[in-house]
């Protein structure tokens, strides 16, 4: 997450208005869902790669790593779609089935194709959100949500939660290093499990303590229920606008030709 945050602040699209980037990301996501064609999904990934890597200047390896991690979680949900388990053989003559004791495991070419299409569509949507995350820092998104009249309490919860993630990751890493330096994970398996449980319990206490300190700090500075950030000055980018229009037209054209 720290890697994503770093490139969100240093990429070449940083000064492009966040509403323009959010519009492109959301439109690509909606088109990827609505048009529902593998060619459209692949085009979504390719276009987002183009915007993130050559245009924004984010390394291709970073974009690929983020997408691969998300793809791993997506693939974990696919077996439930591809494989059917029942007490009897499938009635579809084109299905492939194997007996396993009293149960039958089956799948088919149509199911496999459906699973591949689902994975591609999910990756296309993930690529659109990755484009927004890798080119737009949280402060810009917060200001954009305020302009969209999202309730302040939701924005504040999102802001505090996002900040707490980095704080807790740093605390967890410090605790782990302290335990590891004392050979807490090398003595025995039971000792390692005990130390991992101890780290988790201490991290819970640390999260509560940090949250209490944050509340006291906000109240001492006159917090009135609304967190504010200073928006930066943005510049209109004709190139980005043209690319956005070309992307939408290309996706619709691919769908029409499929």
C-alpha positions in Angstrom: 0.0 0.0 0.0 2.9 2.4 0.7 4.1 1.7 -2.8 0.7 2.6 -4.3 0.6 5.8 -2.2 4.1 6.8 -3.3 3.3 6.6 -7.0 -0.1 8.3 -6.4 1.8 11.4 -5.3 4.6 11.3 -7.9 3.0 10.2 -11.2 2.7 12.5 -14.2 -1.1 12.7 -13.9 -0.9 14.1 -10.4 -2.1 17.6 -11.5 -4.9 16.3 -13.7 -8.3 17.1 -12.0 -9.4 14.1 -9.9 -12.9 14.3 -11.3 -11.5 13.6 -14.8 -9.6 10.6 -13.6 -12.5 9.3 -11.6 -14.8 9.7 -14.5 -12.6 7.7 -16.8 -12.1 4.9 -14.2 -15.8 4.7 -13.4 -16.9 4.7 -17.1 -14.4 2.0 -17.9 -15.6 0.0 -15.0 -19.3 0.4 -16.0 -18.6 -0.4 -19.6 -16.6 -3.5 -18.6 -19.5 -4.7 -16.6 -22.3 -3.7 -19.0 -20.8 -4.8 -22.3 -19.6 -8.2 -20.9 -17.3 -9.3 -23.6 -13.8 -10.9 -23.1 -12.4 -8.6 -25.8 -13.8 -5.6 -24.0 -12.3 -6.8 -20.7 -8.9 -7.3 -22.3 -9.1 -3.8 -23.9 -9.9 -2.3 -20.5 -6.8 -3.9 -19.0 -4.7 -2.7 -22.0 -6.0 0.9 -21.9 -5.5 1.2 -18.2 -2.0 -0.2 -18.6 -1.4 2.5 -21.2 -2.7 5.3 -18.9 -0.8 4.1 -15.9 2.6 3.2 -17.4 3.5 5.3 -20.5 1.3 8.3 -19.6 1.5 8.5 -15.8 5.0 7.1 -15.6 4.3 4.3 -13.1 6.6 1.3 -13.5 5.0 -1.6 -15.4 6.2 -4.0 -12.7 4.1 -2.1 -10.1 1.0 -2.1 -12.1 1.5 -5.8 -12.9 2.2 -6.8 -9.2 -1.0 -5.1 -8.0 -3.1 -6.7 -10.7 -1.5 -10.2 -10.1 -2.3 -9.9 -6.4 -5.9 -9.0 -7.1 -6.1 -11.8 -9.8 -5.0 -14.3 -7.1 -8.0 -13.4 -4.9 -10.3 -13.6 -8.0 -9.0 -17.0 -8.9 -9.8 -18.3 -5.4 -13.5 -17.8 -6.1 -13.6 -19.5 -9.5 -13.6 -23.2 -8.5 -17.1 -22.7 -7.0 -18.3 -21.6 -10.4 -16.4 -24.1 -12.6 -17.0 -27.3 -10.6 -20.4 -28.8 -9.7 -20.7 -31.5 -7.0 -23.9 -33.5 -6.7 -25.3 -36.9 -5.7 -25.9 -38.0 -9.3 -24.3 -37.7 -12.7 -25.1 -34.5 -14.6 -27.9 -34.7 -17.2 -26.0 -32.7 -19.7 -24.4 -35.1 -22.1 -21.7 -32.6 -23.0 -20.5 -32.2 -19.4 -17.3 -33.9 -18.1 -18.0 -35.8 -14.9 -16.0 -38.0 -12.5 -17.4 -40.2 -9.7 -16.0 -39.7 -6.3 -17.5 -42.1 -3.9 -21.2 -41.3 -3.6 -20.7 -37.9 -5.2 -20.2 -36.8 -8.8 -17.8 -33.9 -9.8 -18.6 -32.3 -13.1 -17.9 -29.3 -15.3 -18.3 -28.4 -19.0 -16.8 -26.4 -21.8 -19.5 -23.7 -21.4 -18.8 -23.4 -17.7 -15.1 -23.1 -18.3 -15.7 -20.4 -20.8 -18.0 -18.6 -18.4 -15.3 -18.8 -15.7 -12.7 -17.3 -18.0 -15.0 -14.5 -19.1 -15.8 -13.7 -15.4 -12.1 -13.6 -14.5 -11.4 -11.3 -17.4 -14.3 -9.0 -16.5 -13.2 -8.8 -12.9 -9.6 -8.0 -13.9 -10.8 -5.3 -16.3 -12.7 -3.7 -13.4 -9.8 -4.1 -11.1 -7.5 -2.4 -13.6 -9.8 0.6 -13.8 -9.7 1.0 -10.0 -5.9 0.5 -10.0 -5.6 3.3 -12.5 -7.4 5.6 -10.1 -5.5 4.4 -7.0 -2.1 4.7 -8.7 -2.6 8.2 -10.1 -4.8 9.9 -7.4 -3.8 10.3 -3.7 -6.3 10.1 -1.0 -6.4 13.9 -0.4 -7.6 14.4 -3.9 -10.3 11.7 -3.6 -11.5 13.2 -0.3 -11.9 16.6 -1.9 -13.7 15.0 -4.9 -16.1 13.2 -2.6 -16.9 16.5 -0.8 -17.7 18.1 -4.1 -20.0 15.1 -4.8 -21.8 15.9 -1.5 -20.9 12.5 0.1 -21.8 12.7 3.9 -18.9 14.0 5.9 -19.1 11.2 8.4 -18.4 8.6 5.7 -15.5 10.6 4.4 -14.0 11.0 7.8 -14.3 7.3 8.6 -12.6 6.5 5.3 -9.8 9.0 6.0 -9.1 7.7 9.5 -9.3 4.1 8.5 -6.9 4.6 5.6 -4.4 6.4 7.8 -4.7 3.8 10.5 -3.8 1.0 8.1 -0.3 2.5 7.6 0.1 3.2 11.3 -0.8 -0.4 12.3 1.4 -1.9 9.5 4.3 0.1 10.9 3.5 -1.0 14.5 3.1 -4.7 13.4 6.5 -4.6 11.5 8.2 -3.1 14.6 6.8 -5.7 16.9 7.7 -8.5 14.5 11.3 -7.3 14.2 11.5 -7.1 18.0 10.3 -10.7 18.4 12.4 -12.0 15.5 15.6 -10.4 16.9 15.0 -12.5 20.0 14.6 -15.7 18.0 10.9 -15.8 18.7 10.1 -17.6 15.5 13.0 -20.0 15.4 12.9 -22.0 18.7 9.8 -24.2 18.1 6.6 -24.2 16.1 4.5 -23.8 19.3 6.6 -20.9 20.4 6.2 -19.2 17.0 2.4 -19.7 17.2 2.4 -18.2 20.7 4.5 -15.2 19.6 2.2 -14.6 16.6 -0.8 -14.6 18.9 1.0 -12.3 21.2 1.7 -9.9 18.3 -1.9 -9.9 17.3 -3.2 -9.2 20.8 -0.6 -6.4 21.3 -1.6 -5.0 17.9 -5.2 -4.8 19.0 -4.2 -2.9 22.2 -2.0 -0.6 20.1 -4.8 0.1 17.7 -7.1 1.1 20.6 -4.4 3.3 22.1 -3.7 5.0 18.8 -7.4 5.6 18.2 -7.8 7.1 21.7 -4.8 9.4 21.1 -6.2 10.5 17.7 -9.5 11.4 19.3 -7.8 13.4 22.0 -5.6 15.2 19.5 -8.6 16.1 17.3 -10.7 17.4 20.2 -7.8 19.5 21.5 -7.6 21.2 18.1 -11.3 22.1 18.0 -12.5 19.2 15.9 -16.2 19.8 15.0 -17.0 16.6 13.2 -15.4 17.5 9.8 -11.9 16.7 8.7 -10.6 19.2 6.1 -7.6 18.9 3.7 -6.1 21.7 1.5 -6.9 21.0 -2.2 -4.1 21.6 -4.7 -4.3 23.5 -8.0 -5.1 21.2 -11.0 -4.5 21.8 -14.7 -6.8 20.7 -17.5 -5.1 18.2 -19.7 -6.4 18.0 -23.3 -4.3 14.9 -24.0 -6.0 13.0 -21.1 -9.4 14.2 -22.2 -8.8 13.0 -25.8 -7.5 9.6 -24.5 -10.5 9.2 -22.3 -12.9 9.8 -25.2 -10.9 7.4 -27.4 -11.0 4.7 -24.7 -14.8 4.9 -24.4 -15.3 4.8 -28.2 -12.9 1.9 -28.6 -14.7 -0.2 -25.9 -18.1 0.4 -27.5 -16.7 -0.4 -30.9 -15.3 -3.7 -29.7 -18.6 -4.6 -28.2 -20.4 -3.8 -31.4 -18.0 -5.9 -33.4 -18.1 -8.9 -31.1 
